[in-house]
Amino acid sequence: MIGTQELAIIFGIAVLLFGASKLPELARSMGSSVGEFKKAQKESEKSLREFEKSLNEPTAPTRTKVQETAEKLGINIKGKTDDQLLEEIQKNAERPKEVSEP
């Protein structure tokens, strides 16, 4: 830890380097710099917490176009891969359409 003598020496060197009239201005600028640093630190910690929270939240699974098309055709998509769904879509397309007569 810094003792009283060391602080006095540092203060004396600061007075010699900057002059007595500049010390209050220097102290103000150092104080505002420390304040800005703490503000930025809090913002980054908040951002990190929000990011961690977003990673832990379950996201809704996104559906592929193949799955959407299969659903529109009335094909059950649960537990099927896109390749399996494509095969069913092709089979569905090959079947002749039932024509209802008026």
C-alpha positions, 0 to 999 in steps of 0.5 A: 500500500502507498503510505503518507510519505509516498503520497506527499512525494507524488503530490509534490511532483504533480505540483512541480510538473503541472503547477498549483493552478492546473491541479484542480483542473487535472483532478476534475478531468481525472474524476470525469475519466474515472466516471466515464470508465465506470459507466462504460464498465456497467454498460458492458456488464449489462450487455454481457448479462443480456447476451448470456440471458438470450443464450439460455432462453429457448428459441422457437425452431425455425421451419424450412421451406420444405417443411412449410410446403409439406404442411401446406400439402397436409403432410405430417412433418413431425420427426421427419427430415427434409429429405423424407419430406421431399420424397413425400411431396414428390409422391404427393405431386405424382398422384393424380388429382381427384377431380370432383364433378359438379 
